Amino acid sequence: MREVICIVCPKGCHLHVSQNAETGEYEVRGATCDRGMDYGINEVTNPVRVLTSTVKVAGSNLVRCPVRTNGSIPKGKIFDCMEEINRVLLEAPVQVGDVVIADIAGTGIELIATRSVDAV
């Protein structure tokens, strides 16, 4: 059995996720909604996260630009993604939604800018 705190809503339900040895199906106790049930099973079988960070920017008054993935990536790929992010140097100007890295760490997910950055 694994214990997980649900992050789908502000309630923060304490979930207990176990797998039935005979059927292989997962059982979630402690969830107060269906979204929590799904979250508990996904967190145990295939945990994913949206990654947010910043990248360096040249040619602007701002030195960093906030970025995020445009979808969820496998939790096990976060460090690989951060290695790629740390090598990026954007040249201003940057627009919200610009693709910073396409297919980050082979996930099929894009890293996008979440703020416009003007050039000086």
N, C-alpha and C positions, 0 to 999 in steps of 0.2 A: 504494500500500500504506500502511496505517495501523498504527502500533504502539500497543497498548493493554495495560495491566496489568490482569489480571482481578482483581476484588474479590469474587467469589462465595465463595471460601473463603480460608483463611490462606496457601495456597501462593503466591499472587501470580504466576501464570504470565504470562510475557511473550508476548503474542499478536501475530501478524502477520496482519492481515486484508486481503485483496485481493478485487477483483471480476473475474471472468472477462469479458473484453471481448466474447466471442462469445455466451455463454449468459446473462450477467448474474447468475449465481449467485456467492455469496460463498464464499471458502475461508479457513479459519482454521488457521494453523499455530502450534504451541506450546502448545495446550491439552491438559491431561492428563485431561479429562473432558468429557462431553457438555454439562454446564452451562456450562463455559468456552467451548465452541463457540457456544452460544446467546448468551451474554453478549457475545462479540466481535462477532457480527453485529448484535445489538441496539445495541451501543454506537456502531457506525458508522452504522447506518441510522436509529435513533430512540432517542437516549440519554435515559434517565429517571432520576429520583432521588426518594427519600423525603426530604422537607425537615423538618428539626428546627430549632427556634428557641425563643424565649421571647417572652411578651407582658406588658405592664404590667398590674398588678393594683392596684385601689383597695380600701380597707376591710379590709386584712389586715396582719399583721406582715411578710409576704413582699411584696416589691415587684415580683416577676416570677413568671410561671407557665410551666413548660416545655410546649411544644406540638409536634405533628408532624402531617404529612399522613397520612391513613389509607390512602394508596395512593401510587403513583409518579406524579410529574408530569413533563412534558417539561422537559428541562434548560434549554431556552431560555425557560421561563416563571418561573424561579427569582427573578429580579429583580422581576418583576411581583408575584409572591406576597409577597416581602419588603416591597414598598411597602405592600401591604394589611396585613400583619402589624404593621408599624411604626405604623399608625394605630389599632390596637386598644387599648382600655382596658377590661379586665374588672372587674366588681364582685364582690367576694367575697360569699358562698362560691362556690367552683368545685369541681366533682367530676371525677374521672378519667373521661375519655370524653365530657365535654361538648363539643358542637360549638361551636367558637369562630368559625369562618367556614365557611359552607356554600358549595360551589362556588367555591373560592378561585381567583381570576384566570381564571374561566371554564373551569377544567379538569375540572369535574365531581367533583372530589376535595374532601373536607372537611378542615379543620384542626381537630384535637381536642386537648383538654387531656390531659397525661400525668401530672398530679399533682393531688391535691385540695388546695385552699387554703381554710382556714377564715377566717371573718370575725372581726374583733376585737370 
